[in-house]
Amino acid sequence: MVIMVELNEENLAQAAEELGTSTNEETVNAALALVAGRRARIEAMFDDPFALGTGPDIHDEYVMRGSRL
């Protein structure tokens, strides 16, 4: 699909550097894929009880003794 849009050149350059892309098309497609997949990544993180460091060990005094909470 071809869509004509004006892009902020500074944002495009920063996105390309962050994403490791070398063309405008690659950069825009990579940025769109990153945003489009964000919801799935967030939901997967919340479905994993260990993702935020709050798994079943959080109530284990021995394990938590070394934490910096």
C-alpha positions as CSV (number, residue, x, y, z in Angstrom):
1,M,0.0,0.0,0.0
2,V,1.3,3.4,-0.9
3,I,0.3,6.3,1.4
4,M,1.8,9.8,1.1
5,V,2.4,11.5,4.4
6,E,4.8,14.2,5.7
7,L,7.2,12.9,8.3
8,N,9.2,14.8,10.9
9,E,12.7,14.2,9.7
10,E,14.3,14.5,13.2
11,N,11.9,11.9,14.6
12,L,12.4,9.6,11.6
13,A,16.2,9.8,12.1
14,Q,16.0,9.1,15.8
15,A,13.6,6.2,15.2
16,A,15.9,4.7,12.5
17,E,18.8,4.9,14.9
18,E,16.9,3.3,17.7
19,L,15.4,0.6,15.5
20,G,18.5,-0.1,13.5
21,T,16.9,0.5,10.2
22,S,18.5,2.0,7.1
23,T,15.6,3.2,4.9
24,N,12.5,5.4,5.6
25,E,10.2,2.5,4.6
26,E,12.0,0.1,7.0
27,T,11.8,2.6,9.8
28,V,8.1,3.4,9.4
29,N,7.2,-0.3,9.1
30,A,9.3,-1.2,12.1
31,A,7.8,1.6,14.2
32,L,4.3,0.6,13.2
33,A,5.0,-3.1,14.1
34,L,6.4,-2.0,17.4
35,V,3.3,0.0,18.3
36,A,0.9,-2.6,16.9
37,G,2.5,-5.3,19.0
38,R,2.6,-3.3,22.2
39,R,-0.8,-4.5,23.5
40,A,0.1,-8.1,23.1
41,R,3.5,-7.6,24.9
42,I,1.8,-5.8,27.8
43,E,-0.8,-8.5,28.1
44,A,1.8,-11.2,28.0
45,M,3.8,-9.5,30.7
46,F,0.8,-9.2,33.0
47,D,-0.1,-12.9,32.4
48,D,3.4,-13.9,33.6
49,P,3.5,-13.8,37.5
50,F,7.3,-13.5,37.4
51,A,7.5,-10.6,34.9
52,L,7.3,-7.8,37.5
53,G,9.2,-9.6,40.2
54,T,6.1,-10.4,42.2
55,G,6.0,-14.2,41.8
56,P,5.3,-16.6,44.7
57,D,8.7,-15.8,46.2
58,I,7.7,-12.3,47.2
59,H,6.4,-13.6,50.5
60,D,9.5,-15.7,51.2
61,E,11.6,-13.9,53.8
62,Y,14.8,-15.7,52.8
63,V,14.4,-14.7,49.2
64,M,13.3,-11.2,49.9
65,R,16.1,-10.5,52.4
66,G,18.5,-9.5,49.7
67,S,16.0,-7.3,47.8
68,R,16.2,-3.5,47.7
69,L,12.5,-2.7,48.2
